[in-house]
Amino acid sequence: MRYAAFLVAVLSIVAAGRAEAFAATASCESLKQLKLPDTTITAVEKVPAGRFAPADGRGGAAYRGLPEFCRVSATLTPTADSDIKVEVWLPETGWNGKYQAVGNGAWSGAIVYSALADALRLGYAASSTDTGHAGGSAAFALGHPEKLVDYAYRSEHLMAVQAKAIIAAFYGSSPKYSYWNGCSAGGRQAMKEAQMFPADFNGIIAGSPGLDWSGRTAQAVRIAQVLQNEDARLGAPQLTLLHGAVLQACDARDGAKDGLIENPATCKFDPAILQCKGGSGAGCLSAAQVETARLIYSPIVNSRTQRVITGLMPGSELGWTDLGWTASARATGLDHFRYVIFKNPAWDIMKFNASTDVPKLEEGESAAVDARDTNLKPFFAGGGKLLQYHGWSDPQISPLASPTYYDRVLAAVGLSAAADSYRLFMVPGMGHCSGGEGPNDFDKIGALAAWVEAGRAPGQIIATHSTGGTPDRTRPLCTYPQVARYKGTGSIDEASSFTCVKP
């Protein structure tokens, strides 16, 4: 018995070693002849180690140290109006036997080279798509409903299907494991994959997901409309003042006064405590500015369905702009109304009517973009693992959208069905996808791979904060709904001083 166990262990190590050293069995050049449904291979290039540079010549440092790889460009045309660009990057040697697809941002129509590079460095065969259009605007959707479908979900799914075929042709073997890794719009794409195409990926990372795309649109436009009145705007001094007051009210609730709010959903804060006693002043907020802060924190209710669309959270103030939500959020929301809802490029923010316009976001073509379907049973039943994360200080996409969705999934599929397949990590002090005052750098793909491949479900993940490239704080990220609580001893900058507990 001992010998048998030893032999199994040895064979496992050997197999792992082979996967690490796996090399191409076909030439890169031969992929030009590959025939795939509704797909044209437009270019094939063997890129020497350390020689890749994007066409615009920017971001050279992001691509240093890349190994030699085969770069395949393809165009997918599932409909007469489709023009989906895809790139697949294939390590010439050292392939780890796995595939990683990477996500996009906002309305982005571009291949995400930096994310491809990150995956390639880890030994993955990787792919990215421009989602079927060029540029960062939603103007492509005007008069082109099929292109909107391509953007919403079809480009990502077909990219996964054809990328796997290209990988199999190059290596003579299909990937053993397939992963999706995306944040923001890439997180929305991640959720669509889990909801609509459960067989595409073994594991999915959904960061700061724009799953409630229509809700973000409504909030950003609503606030931008109010802040057309310059007197209601909060400048940098007012935002710093507001943030300090929020921390004063809620920072110590986790047992450590450390500049971070562990669970802002429990923070009871009224910005009226900062209202000037007599008009305005440097150390206070005007009545109009107090109402702006309240507005940004507050939800919208869909007048037709009564669905609550959550606002931003206390603690996110340093990420706000003088027009409230970020410029990206405002532009994305404005484009959604102009090109998808009203199909009028001249539509203006001042025409927005929350009572009548918010319901339109969840109807017709627009509804295809949201990723709020809670039926993840097929994905879970097939062994799929979903790792979702969201920064509590996100100033672009309401952090409450993530726990709201998580709770709805549990209600829909049951705790037992989700217990082994779904983990949500809320990140104190993290902004949109990364950055912020809190520890926000953590190994997502490593945690997911250990879960999928070895059955080690992440109970917590250690995150790091750095200043000027030097790590200065670590903290455990706890599986929702648990929170990190200070033990009462040890450095508040060390993860070991905290434990995950039920709230």
Summary of the structure (lengths in Angstrom):
residues: 503
radius of gyration: 23.7
end to end distance: 45.8
largest distance: 83.7
contacts: 1736
relative contact order: 0.10
helix: 41%
strand: 20%
